[in-house]
Amino acid sequence: MTSKKPFPPEDAAIHLSADEALVLFDVLSRWCEDGEASTPGSDCFESTAECAVLHGLLADLERQLVTPMRSDYREYLHAARLRLAPTWDYPTLRG
């Protein structure tokens, strides 16, 4: 009888620029908190674990970012989107 051992758990650290963090915060906030916002359909996810991870990322960003609490948040977000937009050269998410 062979025993398969699970892979050892590994943590991962992800570094985001200030612009990336702000844009990610905004999209996750819309998906997770804004009942009127368009969200990915259930066919986008294979497991509720994926939703839990996205909520966890949002919570981490909420603890770290102060810009979303500023009165001029939308201006910062708009500028961040403008700076990041040229880094994606494809017509769709899949390229």
N, C-alpha and C positions, 0 to 999 in steps of 0.2 A: 504494500500500500504506500503510495507516495503522498506526501503532504505538501500542498502548495502554500507557501507563506505569502502573505500580502506584502506588497511593496512597502518599504518604510515610509512614513509620512515625511514630506518635505515642505518647508515653508518657502515662500517666494516673496521677494521684495520687488515692488514695481516703483520706478521713479517716473513721475509726471512733471512736465514743466508747469508753470503757473497757468499758462493758457490751456494746456491739456486738462489740468485738474478742474478748471472752471467750466470748460465745455462738457466734460464728463459729468460733473456735478449737476449741471443744468439738465442734461438729457435724462439722467437717472432720477432727478427730482420730478420731472414731468411724468416719466413712466410710473414711478412708485407713489407719487403723492397727488398729482393733479388728476382728479376724476374726469375732467373734460378732455384731457390730452390723448392724442392717438398713441397707442402702445403696440409693441409687437404682439402678434396673435399667438394663441396657445400652440399653433403649429411651429412656431419659432423655437420652442423649448422642448427638450426631451425629458426634463425632470424638474420638479419643484426646487431641487437643490440649486439649479441655475438661478432661479429667482431669489433664493436666499443669499446667494453670493452677491448678486447685484445690489440687494438691499444692504448687505454688509459693507460693500464698497461705498455706497451712499452715506452710510453712517460714519465710516472712517473719514470721508471728505467733509461731512458736516462738522466733525470734531476739529478738523485742521484748518478749514478755510474761514476767513473773516470777510472776504469780499462779498459773498452773497448777502451779508447783513447790511451792506452799505446802501445808502439811498441811490447811489449812481451805479448800482450793480449791473443794470441792463447795458450801460455804456461800456463797462469793462468786458462784459460778455460779448457784445458786438465786436469790440476791438480784437478780442481773443479769437473769435470765429474768423475775422478777416485775415488775421495773421496765419491761422492754421489752414484755411481753405486751399491755398496753393500747394499744400503738401499732399493733396489727394488729386490725382490726375484722371480718375476714372469716372464714368457716368453713373455708376451704381455702387452700392456697398460691396458687391462681389468683384468689382473691377471691370 
